[in-house]
Amino acid sequence: MVRDGEEGESAHAVVALEEAMAAAKAAEMDLVEVNGNASPPVCRILDYERVRYDIRKRAKEQKKAVSAAQKRDVMKELRLTAKIDVHDLNVKINGAKKFLDAGNRVTFRIMFKNSDGIAQDKRATRGAEIMDNVISMLEDVEVVLKPKMVGANHMTCSLKRPTKK
C-alpha cells in the first residue's frame, strides 16, 4: 500500500503498490517515493529524468552565482618603485584603469630600496607624493585604504570605483 499523490493534489489516495505502478506505466512516467518514513509511504507519478535535470540545472546556476561573486571581489596589485619615470607611471595607470573598469580593486605598492638614495625618514613623504600623483591621474576612484607605510620599505594604497546607486 502506498499513498499516491498526483501533482497539484492536496489529498492523497491510498492505493495498492501494483495499482500505482500500473498507473505510472500507463502514463509512461515513473513512480517516485517522496516520503518513505510516512505510513503508508507517499509516492508521486512523475518524470524522474526531468526532476534530475532540474536539480542539476539548479546546482549549476548556484555554482555560477558563487563563482561570479568571487570574481567580483578580486584584488590586483601594481608595484611601483620610488624612482619611477613618468612614462612608466602612465603605463601602470593604464593597467590600473583596465582593472578598475573590470570591477576589480587595485592596490598600489611602492617599494623603497636602499639603492634609490632616499633616506628612511623621507620615504613616507616621497611615497605620499607618488600616491597623490597616482590618485590624481586616475579620475573617478574611491580610496579604500589610504596611503600608509608598511614596514620601512613599502607603502600601499588601495583603490576602487565608487559603487553606483
N, C-alpha and C positions, 0 to 999 in steps of 0.2 A: 504494500500500500504506500502510495506517495500522494502528497498534496500537490496538485497540478495548478500552476498559476500562469495564465497567458499574459502577454504584455498589456499593461494598462488596466488589468482587472484588479479590483481590491479584494474580492472574495476568492478563496482558493477551494477548489473541489477536491475531495479525497477520492482518488481513483486507484485501481489496481495498477501495479507496475507494468504489466503486459499491455493494458489498455493505453497507458501513457506512451509506451514505446511504439505501439501501433499508430497512435495519433501523430507522433513525431515523424515516423517513417512515411505516413500518408502525406504529410506536409513537406516532405523532403528536407527536414531540419533535424536538429539534434535535441535530445532530452538532457538538459544540463542541471545538475544538482546545485541549488543555490544555497540552501541551509541544511546541512546533513545532521545537525545537532537537534533539530526540531523533531517532534514526534507527531505524525509521520514526517519524513524528510520533505522539504519543499523543492520542487523541480520546475523548470521552465522549458518550454519548447522554443528554441531559437537557433539561429545560425551561429554556431560556435566559432567558425573561422572568422566571421565578421567581428565578433567580440574580441578575439585575439588580435585582429588587425587594429581595432580601435585602441586597445591597450598599448600596442607597440607604437602607434601614431602619437598617443598622448605622451608616452615616455620620451619619444624623440623630440617633441615640441618642448617638453620640460628641460631636456638636456640642452637644446638650442638656447632657451631663455637663460639658463645658468651660464652658458658659455658667453653669451652676449653681455651679460652683467659683468663677468670677469674681464672681458676685453675692454669695457668702458673705463675701467679703473687702472689703466696701465701708466706706469711712471717711466719716462725716458730721461736719461741723464746725458748732458753735454758737458764735456770737460774743457776748461779754458786754462791758460797759463797767465801769469801776471804780466808777461811781456807780449801779449797778443797784438798782432798787427791789425789795422783797420779792415783790410780785405778779408783776413782770416775770421775776424769777428762777424763780418757780414755773411760769410758762408755759414757760420754757426747759427746766426739769427735766422737765415732762410730755412735751415734744417728745423729749428725750433718752431717756426711758423707752420711748417708741414705737420709736425707732431701735434701742435695745438689745434690745427684745423681738423685733424683726425679725431679730436676729442681726448687726447692724452694730456697728462700733466707733464711738465718739463722741469727738471732740476738742473740748474747750472752749478758746476763745481769748479771753483778756481783753485788751482794747485800752485802753491808757492814753493820754489826751490831755492836752495842756498845760492845756486849759480845765477839766479835772477838779479842779484845785487840789491834786493830790497830788504832793509833791516826788519827785524822781528817786530819792533814797535810801530813801523809804518805799513805793515802788511794789511791791517784792518782798514786803514783809510784808502789804500790803493785798491783793495778788493771792493770796497763800497763804491768807489768811482767807477770801476768796471761794471758792477751790477747796476748802478744807476743808468749808465750808458746803455746796457742791455735792455733794461725795462723801458727806457725812453724810445729805443728803436722798435720794440715790439708794441704796436698800438693795440688797445683794447684787451689788456690782460689783467688778471687779478692775481695779486701776490698772496700765495697761500702761506709760505714760510718766509719771513723777512730775512734779508741777508745777514748771516751771522758766521762767526769764526767757529770752525770745528777743529779743535786742537790748534797747534801752532802753524800748520802748513796748509790748511784747507778752509775755504769759505763756500757756503752753499746758499742757494735761494731757489724756492720752488714757485712755479707759475702755472696758471691755468686760465682758460677762457671763462669769463663770467657766465653763470647759468642764466638762460633767458626765461622770463616768467610769462 
